[in-house]
Amino acid sequence: MKIAILGSGGWGLALACTLSRLGHEVTVWSAFKDELDSIRRTGELRAKLPGVQIPRTVKLTEDICCCENKDIIVVGIPTKFVRDVCNQAREHISPSSIIVSCSKGLEEGSLKRMSEVIGEVFPENTVVVLTGPSHAEELGRGIPTAVVVASSDRDAAMLIQRTFSDNVLRLYVNSDVIGCEIGGAIKNVIALCCGVLEGLGLGDNSRAALITRGLSEITRLGVAMGGTADTFCGLAGIGDLIVTCTSMHSRNFRAGILIGQGTDPEEAVRIVGTVEGYGCAAATLELSRRYGVDMPITREINGILFLGRSPKDAISALMGRPYRSE
């Protein structure tokens, strides 16, 4: 297959390593020439994927024309840039190309899922979603990883499954695009919350409660939006939630730790870099209101991030809610 990957972040490069190893013709595009020059010079991108050598068979380019005549286009860039980059690439992408969305989040303002954004830019293309518990740092080192490929077009999903899978990366097919994307987006919000607990010095009991009740919130919203409850028991739901809420590989978790330790939320995001859960928290709260879904954890983290609420006050409010059945 001829494959273009839009984005030279950790996940894009980890996929490039996997796909190149499988014998595909892989080109990685980036708007950041300094990142590509670093790879050209050292063979790795130490800032995002330290210790992982990028195969010389992977082509690197700053020219968006690289999307021409490709079988598959992988979109692996931060959520807030997805629409803009897709618009830049639009004239170069054939309607026959399958577009794989790896971006996890919701578009600011429209509250659209990433497959919806991509579908608006490329109405004639088949769009599939690749999501699940997947730290780029581990996949790049060859650590076994299992993810989900979701699409309303089962044949396209199965083609991506066959194309991307090997003895390191295993893909499972799912038809629930909404559920898979909501799970992948909102787990970042809960991971921020878990980081706050860690920063406060709280323990395993608190984290387990937050992950479990956070999953309940994600599931309620996902089902209200048209997703399937079973999806949230799988890799795109609890799987992605666990890996993001428990690892220092997670930028959302690391930013939450800083906030719990007293760092201003905006400053914490600046220090850590791309923190998808920060913007997604506000979008999720707005969706919860739109669909009439109660999401108290989401409401409290929004108070912390944007209204100056104390993390300790937020926890007290959650623990003091009226008693109810699980």
C-alpha positions as CSV (number, residue, x, y, z in Angstrom):
1,M,0.0,0.0,0.0
2,K,1.0,3.6,-0.6
3,I,0.3,5.5,2.7
4,A,0.7,9.1,3.7
5,I,0.7,10.0,7.4
6,L,-0.2,13.6,8.2
7,G,1.6,14.5,11.4
8,S,5.1,13.7,12.8
9,G,4.0,13.4,16.4
10,G,4.8,10.2,18.4
11,W,1.7,8.3,17.2
12,G,2.2,9.1,13.5
13,L,5.9,8.1,13.7
14,A,5.1,4.9,15.6
15,L,2.6,3.9,13.0
16,A,5.1,4.8,10.3
17,C,7.6,2.4,11.9
18,T,5.0,-0.4,12.0
19,L,3.7,0.2,8.4
20,S,7.2,0.4,7.0
21,R,8.2,-2.8,8.7
22,L,5.2,-4.4,7.0
23,G,6.5,-3.4,3.6
24,H,4.2,-0.5,2.8
25,E,5.5,2.6,1.1
26,V,5.2,5.3,3.9
27,T,5.5,9.0,3.7
28,V,5.3,11.3,6.8
29,W,4.2,14.9,6.3
30,S,4.7,17.6,8.9
31,A,4.3,21.4,8.9
32,F,7.3,21.5,11.3
33,K,10.5,21.4,9.3
34,D,12.6,21.3,12.4
35,E,11.1,18.0,13.5
36,L,11.7,16.4,10.2
37,D,15.3,17.8,10.1
38,S,15.9,16.3,13.5
39,I,14.8,12.9,12.3
40,R,16.9,13.3,9.1
41,R,19.9,14.2,11.2
42,T,19.7,11.7,14.1
43,G,17.3,9.0,12.9
44,E,14.8,9.7,15.7
45,L,12.6,12.4,17.2
46,R,13.9,12.5,20.7
47,A,11.4,15.1,21.9
48,K,8.4,12.8,21.2
49,L,9.7,9.3,20.6
50,P,13.0,9.0,22.3
51,G,15.1,5.9,21.5
52,V,13.0,4.8,18.5
53,Q,14.8,4.7,15.2
54,I,12.7,5.8,12.3
55,P,13.4,3.4,9.3
56,R,15.2,5.1,6.4
57,T,12.5,3.6,4.2
58,V,10.1,6.2,5.7
59,K,10.0,9.3,3.5
60,L,9.8,12.7,5.2
61,T,8.3,15.8,3.6
62,E,7.0,19.3,4.3
63,D,5.1,19.2,1.0
64,I,1.4,18.4,1.4
65,C,1.4,17.2,-2.2
66,C,2.6,13.9,-0.8
67,C,-1.1,12.9,-0.4
68,E,-1.4,12.4,-4.1
69,N,-1.9,8.9,-5.4
70,K,-2.1,7.3,-2.0
71,D,-4.2,4.3,-1.0
72,I,-4.5,5.4,2.6
73,I,-4.2,8.8,4.3
74,V,-3.6,8.7,8.1
75,V,-4.6,11.9,10.0
76,G,-2.5,11.9,13.2
77,I,-2.5,15.5,14.3
78,P,-3.9,17.4,17.3
79,T,-7.6,17.9,17.2
80,K,-7.6,21.7,16.8
81,F,-5.6,21.5,13.6
82,V,-7.5,18.7,11.9
83,R,-9.9,20.7,9.8
84,D,-7.2,23.2,8.7
85,V,-4.7,20.5,7.6
86,C,-7.5,18.5,5.9
87,N,-8.5,21.6,3.9
88,Q,-4.8,22.1,2.9
89,A,-4.6,18.5,1.7
90,R,-8.1,18.4,0.0
91,E,-7.0,19.1,-3.6
92,H,-4.3,16.4,-3.4
93,I,-6.4,13.5,-2.1
94,S,-8.2,11.2,-4.4
95,P,-11.8,10.2,-3.6
96,S,-10.6,6.5,-3.6
97,S,-8.2,7.1,-0.7
98,I,-9.3,5.7,2.6
99,I,-8.8,8.2,5.4
100,V,-7.9,6.9,8.8
101,S,-8.5,9.3,11.7
102,C,-6.3,8.8,14.7
103,S,-7.1,12.2,16.4
104,K,-8.9,11.9,19.7
105,G,-11.1,14.8,20.6
106,L,-14.0,17.1,19.8
107,E,-13.8,20.2,17.6
108,E,-14.1,23.4,19.5
109,G,-17.3,25.3,18.7
110,S,-19.0,22.7,16.5
111,L,-18.5,19.9,19.1
112,K,-18.1,17.5,16.2
113,R,-16.2,14.2,16.4
114,M,-13.1,14.0,14.2
115,S,-14.6,11.6,11.7
116,E,-17.4,14.1,11.2
117,V,-14.9,16.9,10.6
118,I,-12.9,14.8,8.1
119,G,-16.1,13.6,6.5
120,E,-17.2,17.2,5.9
121,V,-13.9,18.0,4.2
122,F,-13.9,14.8,2.2
123,P,-17.5,13.8,1.6
124,E,-16.6,11.3,-1.2
125,N,-14.0,9.4,0.9
126,T,-14.4,6.5,3.2
127,V,-13.4,7.5,6.7
128,V,-12.4,5.0,9.4
129,V,-11.3,5.6,13.0
130,L,-8.3,4.1,14.7
131,T,-8.5,4.3,18.5
132,G,-7.8,2.4,21.7
133,P,-5.1,2.0,24.4
134,S,-1.9,3.0,22.6
135,H,1.0,4.9,23.9
136,A,3.2,5.8,20.9
137,E,6.3,5.3,23.1
138,E,5.5,1.7,23.6
139,L,4.3,0.8,20.0
140,G,7.5,2.4,18.7
141,R,9.6,0.1,20.8
142,G,7.7,-2.9,19.6
143,I,5.6,-3.6,22.7
144,P,2.4,-5.5,21.8
145,T,-0.5,-3.2,21.4
146,A,-4.2,-3.8,20.6
147,V,-6.5,-1.1,19.2
148,V,-9.9,-0.8,17.4
149,V,-10.7,0.2,13.8
150,A,-14.2,1.5,13.5
151,S,-16.2,2.4,10.4
152,S,-19.7,2.1,9.0
153,D,-18.0,0.5,6.0
154,R,-17.0,-2.9,7.3
155,D,-14.9,-3.7,4.2
156,A,-12.9,-0.6,4.6
157,A,-12.3,-1.4,8.3
158,M,-11.2,-4.9,7.5
159,L,-8.8,-3.6,4.9
160,I,-7.2,-1.3,7.5
161,Q,-7.2,-4.3,9.9
162,R,-5.2,-6.4,7.4
163,T,-3.0,-3.6,6.3
164,F,-1.9,-2.4,9.8
165,S,-1.8,-5.6,11.9
166,D,1.3,-7.6,12.6
167,N,2.8,-9.4,15.7
168,V,3.2,-6.0,17.5
169,L,0.0,-4.1,16.5
170,R,-3.4,-6.0,16.6
171,L,-6.6,-4.4,15.3
172,Y,-10.1,-5.3,16.1
173,V,-13.1,-4.2,13.9
174,N,-16.0,-2.3,15.4
175,S,-19.0,-0.7,13.6
176,D,-19.8,1.7,16.5
177,V,-18.0,4.9,15.2
178,I,-19.7,7.2,17.7
179,G,-19.0,5.1,20.7
180,C,-15.3,4.6,19.8
181,E,-14.7,8.3,19.2
182,I,-16.5,9.4,22.3
183,G,-14.6,6.9,24.4
184,G,-11.3,8.1,22.9
185,A,-12.1,11.8,23.4
186,I,-13.5,11.9,26.8
187,K,-11.1,9.5,28.5
188,N,-8.6,12.4,28.2
189,V,-10.9,14.5,30.4
190,I,-11.0,11.7,33.0
191,A,-7.2,11.3,32.8
192,L,-6.8,15.0,33.7
193,C,-8.9,14.3,36.7
194,C,-6.8,11.3,37.7
195,G,-3.7,13.4,37.4
196,V,-5.2,16.0,39.8
197,L,-5.7,13.2,42.3
198,E,-2.1,12.1,41.9
199,G,-0.9,15.7,42.4
200,L,-2.9,16.0,45.6
201,G,-1.3,12.8,46.9
202,L,-4.4,10.7,47.0
203,G,-4.4,7.0,46.7
204,D,-5.5,4.0,44.6
205,N,-9.0,3.9,46.1
206,S,-9.7,7.5,44.8
207,R,-8.3,6.7,41.4
208,A,-10.2,3.5,41.0
209,A,-13.4,5.3,42.0
210,L,-12.8,8.1,39.6
211,I,-12.0,5.8,36.7
212,T,-15.1,3.7,37.3
213,R,-17.5,6.6,37.7
214,G,-15.8,8.4,34.9
215,L,-16.5,5.4,32.6
216,S,-20.1,5.6,33.7
217,E,-20.2,9.3,32.6
218,I,-18.6,8.5,29.3
219,T,-21.0,5.6,28.6
220,R,-24.1,7.6,29.5
221,L,-23.1,10.4,27.0
222,G,-22.0,8.0,24.3
223,V,-25.2,6.0,24.4
224,A,-27.3,9.2,24.4
225,M,-25.4,10.3,21.3
226,G,-26.1,7.0,19.5
227,G,-23.2,4.8,20.6
228,T,-23.5,1.2,21.9
229,A,-23.0,0.5,25.6
230,D,-20.8,-2.6,24.9
231,T,-18.3,-0.4,23.1
232,F,-17.3,1.2,26.4
233,C,-16.5,-2.2,27.9
234,G,-13.9,-2.8,25.2
235,L,-10.6,-1.4,24.0
236,A,-12.0,2.0,22.9
237,G,-13.7,2.5,26.2
238,I,-12.3,1.0,29.4
239,G,-9.0,0.0,27.7
240,D,-8.1,3.5,26.6
241,L,-9.4,4.9,29.8
242,I,-7.1,2.7,32.0
243,V,-3.9,3.3,29.9
244,T,-4.5,7.1,29.9
245,C,-5.4,7.4,33.6
246,T,-2.5,5.4,35.0
247,S,0.6,6.3,33.0
248,M,3.2,9.0,32.9
249,H,3.2,8.6,29.1
250,S,-0.1,10.4,29.2
251,R,0.2,14.2,28.7
252,N,-3.3,14.6,30.2
253,F,-2.3,12.7,33.3
254,R,0.9,14.7,33.7
255,A,-0.9,18.0,33.2
256,G,-3.4,17.0,35.9
257,I,-0.6,16.2,38.3
258,L,0.7,19.8,37.9
259,I,-2.7,21.2,38.5
260,G,-3.2,19.1,41.6
261,Q,0.1,20.4,42.9
262,G,-1.1,24.0,42.5
263,T,0.0,25.0,39.0
264,D,-2.4,27.2,37.1
265,P,-4.2,25.0,34.5
266,E,-3.2,27.2,31.6
267,E,0.4,27.1,32.7
268,A,0.3,23.3,33.2
269,V,-0.9,22.9,29.6
270,R,1.9,25.2,28.4
271,I,4.5,23.1,30.3
272,V,3.2,19.7,29.1
273,G,2.3,20.6,25.5
274,T,-0.7,19.2,23.7
275,V,-3.3,18.3,26.3
276,E,-6.4,17.2,24.4
277,G,-8.4,16.8,27.6
278,Y,-8.2,20.5,28.4
279,G,-10.3,21.8,25.5
280,C,-12.3,18.6,25.4
281,A,-13.5,19.2,29.0
282,A,-15.5,22.3,28.0
283,A,-16.8,20.6,24.8
284,T,-17.9,17.5,26.8
285,L,-19.8,19.6,29.3
286,E,-21.6,21.4,26.5
287,L,-22.5,18.0,24.9
288,S,-23.8,16.8,28.3
289,R,-26.2,19.7,28.5
290,R,-27.2,19.3,24.9
291,Y,-28.1,15.6,25.5
292,G,-29.4,16.0,29.0
293,V,-26.8,13.7,30.6
294,D,-25.6,14.3,34.1
295,M,-21.8,14.3,34.2
296,P,-20.7,15.6,37.7
297,I,-17.0,14.7,37.3
298,T,-16.9,16.6,34.0
299,R,-18.6,19.5,35.6
300,E,-16.1,19.7,38.5
301,I,-13.0,19.5,36.3
302,N,-14.4,22.3,34.2
303,G,-14.7,24.3,37.4
304,I,-11.1,23.6,38.2
305,L,-9.8,24.4,34.7
306,F,-11.8,27.5,33.8
307,L,-13.5,28.9,37.0
308,G,-10.7,28.8,39.6
309,R,-12.3,26.1,41.6
310,S,-10.1,24.4,44.2
311,P,-9.5,20.7,43.5
312,K,-10.2,19.9,47.1
313,D,-13.5,21.7,46.9
314,A,-14.4,19.8,43.7
315,I,-13.6,16.4,45.4
316,S,-15.7,17.4,48.5
317,A,-18.6,18.3,46.2
318,L,-18.4,14.9,44.4
319,M,-18.2,13.0,47.7
320,G,-21.1,15.0,49.1
321,R,-23.6,14.4,46.3
322,P,-26.9,12.7,47.3
323,Y,-26.7,9.0,47.8
324,R,-27.8,6.8,44.9
325,S,-27.6,3.2,43.5
326,E,-24.9,2.2,41.1
